[in-house]
């Protein structure tokens, strides 16, 4: 019975995805399209060729970083809504480093630029962590405000400090040639590069950090019971600052995919909302690194799969991607519904809040 309960627990996200997709296809039927045809278009566009698979992976990589960022903060009972600002600051830092030092050779150049992106993102993430730990300011408000500040700073730096005078687009100068990460030729002309391995390595590091180190245990202890953590000498304030700093650094690593592997420069508005989509990815992945990777792949497939709907259908556009994502999130977050169904069907009862949770 215990094994069956655990299996149901891990299958709930899968059920949520299927239900969300089903509801989305019902909407396409109401809109006047054949749901089966729409589903075929989604699958073919996302996985129909090596190029399509490469584009799906390309869209998934930033979501892995931002999903890990949000999931790590969740482990300490912090809500990081500032991933969008953190990735912007990390990306502009990587671009600035590549502009100031254009002659550094490969592979030292992308490594240094990635470290720079991580550190600047970490500083931007540590600010709301410090405000929460030392001043009691809620991180939700702080991170939202810092998103706007990051947007203004990156706009000013792009348009006035590092502007590309040879282009009409709002973008910086190009980084040096040594900063470009090689693309994976197995996926054709798609821009997916070695940054995918950085994303997977980051997921492994987060898993190892949280579940295989004493500091990771302290982070989870603070998140699950801060009062009990204090009684055993854990400094919750330092933990919060550290967690938000690392979370900001993970978001900053989006630069490895967007700046060092794709554009070679910082462009205003390059992110279609990766930071906010990372919240949904973390939620669907149950704040576990492995789940985050799978959830990011799903959202990347939805983003790529819906790109052909404008051409292949008459009544449905690529905006269906956002609808599907919203429905999946709604189904995943319907904890009360799932608990009711499990209790009524299998006799499972939801644990009381007073019960002690195991770390």
N, C-alpha and C positions, 0 to 999 in steps of 0.2 A: 504493500500500500504506500509506503514511504517513497519507493522508487517511482510509483505511478504519479504521486503528487509532484515529485520533482520534474517528471517528464511533462506533466501538464503545465507546470510553471514555465519551463523553457519553450513550450510550444505556443504559449499565449501570444507572443509577438508574431509568430507565423500566422496564427488565426487572425490576428488584427490586420496584418498586411493583406491577407486574402479577402477579408471582409471589406476593408477600405477600397481595394481594387474593384471588388464586386459592386460596391455602391457607386464608385466612379463610372463604371461601365453602364450602370443603370441610368446615370445622368446623360451619358452619350446617347442612349436609346431615346430618352425624352427629347434630346436635342435633334433627333432625326437621323442618327447614324446607326449602323449595324455594330453592336458591341463586339462581336467576334472579329469583324474587320478591323476595328480600332485596336483590339488586343494584338492582332497579327502585326499591325503597323508598329506598335510599341516594341514588340519583341524583335522584329526585323531591323528596326532602326537602331536598337540598342546592341544587338548581338548578331546582326546579319552578315557581317564581314569582319576581317581583321581590323580594318579602319574603324568600323563602328564600335568594336570592342575597345579599341584604343581610346576613342573619344569618351566612352563610358568610364573607363579608368581615369582619364584625364579630369573629368568632372567630379570623380569620386575622391581624388587625392586631397583637395582642400577641405572636403567635408570630414575626412579622417582626422585631420589636424584640429579643426574647430570642434568636432565631436569629442575628441579626446580632451580638449581644453575644458569643455562644459562638463563632461563626465568626471574629470578629476576634481573640479570644484564641487560637484554634487557629493562626492565622497566625504567631503568635509562639511557638508550641509551648507554650501555656498552656491548662490545662483549667479553664474557668470554670463551676463547679457552683453558683456563688453568685448566679445571675441571679434566683432566687426572692426572696432577701433584698434584692437591689438594687432590684428593681421595687417591693417593699413599702416600702422607705425612700423611694424617689422618689415613690411615690403618696401616702404620708402627708405628705411635704413639700409636694406640690402642694395637698393638701387643707388643710393648716395655713396655707399662704400665702393661699388663698382665704377662709379663715375670719378671719384677722387683717386682711386688706385687702379687705373685701367690696364696696367702692364703686368699685373701679377699672373703667373702662368696657371694653367690647369694641371692638376686638380686642386691646388692650394686655394685658388681664387674662390670657387664655389663653396669650399669648406669654410673659409673665413667669412664670406658673405652670409652664409647660413647661421654661423655663430653670432654674427652681428644682428641678424634678424631676430634670433631667439632672445638675445640679451635685451634689445630694445623692447620687444614684446613683453618680456618679463618685467621690465621696469614699469611699463604701462599697466600691466596687470597687478603689480605690487602696490600701486597707489590706492586702488579701492580696498585691497587687502589690509593695508596699513590703516586706512580710515575706519574700516570696520573693526579692526582689532584694538586700535588705540583711542578712537573717538566715538565708536558706537554707531557710525553712519552706515545705513544699510547698503550693501554692495549692489543691489539692483539699481537704486537711484544713482549711485556713484558711477557705475559702469555705463549707464545710459548717457549721463552727462559727458563722460569721457569719450564716448563714441562721437558726439558732436564736436568736441575739442579736437579729436584726432582727425576728423573730416576737414575742419578748418586748417589745421596745421599742414596736413598733407597737400591740401589745395594750394596753400601759400608756397610751400616748398616746391611744388611741381611747377607753378606758374611764374615764380619769381627767382628761386634759387637755382634750380636745375632744368629749366625749361628747354625743350628742344626747339631751337629757332628755325629749324628747317621743316617743321611740320605745323599744320594748322590744328592738329589734335592736342588736347590738354595732356601732355605727356612729358616725361623727363628725357634727358639725353640717354643714349644707349650705354650699357655697361661694357667693359672691355671684353674682347673675344674669349679670354681665358675663363670667363664666368659661365659660359653656356654649358649646361648639362647635356650630354649626348642623348638623343632620342633612341627609343627601342625600335629598331627597324622591323622587328617581327610584326608590329602593328601598322605597317605601311607608312602613310604620310601623316598619321595622327601625331599630335604634339606630346604624347605621353613619353616620359623620360625616366631617368634613374631616380627621380624624386619619389616614385612609387615605392622604392625600396627604403627611402628615408621615412616615409609614412608608416610602412609596416614595422620598421625598426622602432619608431616612436611608440607604436602600439605595444610592442613587446616590452619596451622599457617602462611604460606606464604600468603594465600588468606586473612586471617584476618588482617595480618600486612599491606598488600598493600591497601586494600579497606575499612578497618574499623578503621584505626588509622591516626592521623595527620602526623606522620612521613612517613607513606606509601603514603599519598597524596603528600608530598614534594618530595618523590622519583619519583612518576609519573609526577609531575610537571617539575622536572629537565629533565626527559626523553623526554617530549613532547615539552617543550619550555624553554630552560635554561635561555634565556635573560629575559623572563617574570618572571621566578622564582626568579631571582636575584633582580628584582625590588620590590618584596614583602618581601625581606629579607632572602630568603632561601640560605644557604651556600652550593653551588653545590659541592665544594671540599670535604667537610665533608660527604656529601651524597654519593659521589662516593667511598670514602674510606669505609664507612659503608656498602654500597651495596656489594662491592667486598669481604669484610670480611665475611658477612653473606653467600654470594654465595660460598665462599671457604669452610665455615663450613658445608654447605649442602652437598657439594661433599665429604667432609671428612666422612660423616655419611655412606658412602658406606661400611665402616668398620663393621657396625652392621650386614650386610648381609654376607660379605665375610670372615671376621676374627672371629667374635663372634658367627656366626651361622653355618658356613660351614667348613672352614679349621681349625680354631683354632690356626692359625699361619699366618705369612705373607709369601707369595710365590711370587717370581719375575715373572712378566708376568701374574698374575692372571686376570688382566683386558683385555678383548678382544677389548678394545677401548670404554669403557663405557663413558668416558669423551667426546669423539668426537661424539658418538651416541646421547649424551644428547643434542647436538646442533640441531640435526634432530628432536628429541622428542619435544624440546621447539618450534621449528618452526611449526611442525604439530599441536601441542597443542595451537598455537596462543598465547604463553607466558602467558597462564592462568593456574593456578594450576590444576583445574579439567581437562582441556584439556591435560595437561602434563601426568596426571595419565592414561588417556585413551590411549594416544599415546605410553606411555611406555608399556602398556599392549599389544598393537598391535605389537610393535617391539619385545617384549619378545615372543609373539606367533610366529612371523616369525623366530626368532632365534631357538626356540624349534621345530617348525614345519618342518623346512628344515633339521633338524638333521637326519631324516630317509631317505632322498632322496638318499644318497649314497648306501643304501641297497635295496630300493624299485624301483629304476629306473636305467637305463643303461646309459643315456646320460646327466643326470642332477645331480649335486652334491649340497651339502649344501651351496656352494658359491652363490646359487640362492638367499639366504637371503640378501646378500649385494646388489645384483642387484635390488631386489624388494624395498629395502629401498631407494636406489638411485633414482629409478623411482618415488616412492611416494614423495620424497623430491622435485624432479624436477617438478612434477605436482602441489605440494603445492606452490612452489615458482614462478610458472608461473602466476603471478598476472596480467600481461598484457593480457594474453590469457583469463583469467576468466572475466576481465573487458570488453574485447571486446565481449565475448559471451553474457554477461548480458546486455550490451548496445544494441547489435544488436537484442537480443531476447525479452527483456522486457523494453527497453528504459531507463535502469539505466545508470546514468552518474557518472563517477568517480569524487570525490570531488577534487577541486583544492587545491594545496599546501598552497595557501594563506588563505584558510578557517580556522577558529579557531576550533581546536579540543577540544572536551569536555573531561574532566578528568574522 
